[in-house]
Amino acid sequence: MSAAVKYTLGRIGLFVAVLAGLWLVDMNVFLKLMLALVFSAALSFFLLRGWRDEMAEEMASAAEHRRTEKERLRAALAGDDDRPDEAERRQP
C-alpha cells in the first residue's frame, strides 16, 4: 500500500475517532465537525509523522524520476541520441 493511501486513511481515521468522541458532548453539529477537523489535524501532525515523511519521500522520488525522464525526452527530441550518462562513460 502506498504511503499516500496510508496517510490519508490515517487522517480519516483520526477525524472519525475525534468526531466520535465529540459526539457525546452536547453542542451544535457544525461546531463538532469543526472541532473534530482541528483536533484531528493537530493529532495527525504528531501521530502520523512517519507516514507523512514516507509519503514526502515517495513524492520526491517520483518528481525526480519525472524530471530525469523529461530531460531524457528533451535530449532525444533535440537530436542527442546518446544519454548523458553514456556519453560520460565514452569520454576518457
C-alpha positions in Angstrom: 0.0 0.0 0.0 1.4 3.4 -0.9 2.3 5.9 1.8 -0.2 8.4 0.5 -3.0 5.9 0.9 -1.8 5.0 4.4 -1.5 8.7 5.4 -4.9 9.6 4.0 -6.6 6.7 5.7 -4.9 7.6 9.0 -6.1 11.2 8.7 -9.7 10.0 8.0 -9.5 7.5 10.9 -8.3 10.2 13.3 -11.1 12.5 12.2 -13.7 9.9 12.7 -12.3 8.9 16.1 -12.2 12.5 17.3 -15.7 13.1 16.0 -17.0 10.0 17.8 -15.5 11.4 21.0 -17.1 14.7 20.5 -20.5 13.2 19.6 -21.0 12.5 23.3 -20.8 16.3 24.1 -24.0 18.3 23.7 -23.2 21.1 21.2 -24.0 22.2 17.6 -23.2 19.6 14.9 -21.3 22.2 12.8 -19.2 23.0 15.8 -18.5 19.3 16.5 -17.3 18.9 12.9 -15.1 22.0 13.0 -13.5 20.9 16.3 -13.0 17.4 15.0 -11.2 18.8 12.0 -8.9 21.0 14.0 -8.1 18.3 16.7 -7.6 15.6 14.1 -5.2 17.9 12.2 -3.2 18.6 15.3 -3.1 15.0 16.3 -2.0 13.9 12.8 0.9 16.3 12.9 2.4 14.3 15.8 0.9 10.8 15.4 1.3 10.4 11.6 4.8 11.9 11.2 6.3 8.7 10.0 3.7 8.1 7.3 3.9 11.8 6.3 7.7 11.6 5.9 7.4 8.4 3.9 4.8 10.0 1.6 7.0 13.0 1.1 9.9 10.7 0.1 7.8 8.9 -2.3 6.6 12.1 -3.9 10.2 13.5 -4.1 11.5 10.3 -5.8 8.5 10.4 -8.2 9.3 14.1 -9.0 13.0 13.3 -9.6 12.0 10.4 -11.9 9.7 12.6 -13.9 12.5 15.3 -14.1 15.1 12.8 -15.4 12.6 11.3 -17.9 11.7 14.8 -19.1 15.4 15.6 -19.6 15.9 12.3 -21.5 13.0 13.0 -23.8 14.1 16.6 -24.4 17.6 15.3 -25.3 16.1 12.8 -27.7 13.9 15.4 -29.4 16.9 17.7 -29.7 18.7 15.0 -31.7 21.1 13.9 -29.0 21.0 10.1 -29.4 23.4 9.5 -26.5 22.1 9.6 -23.0 24.2 11.9 -20.8 25.5 9.0 -18.6 26.5 7.0 -21.7 28.4 10.0 -23.2 30.3 10.4 -20.0 31.4 6.8 -20.0 32.7 7.0 -23.6 34.9 10.1 -22.9 38.3 9.2 -21.5 
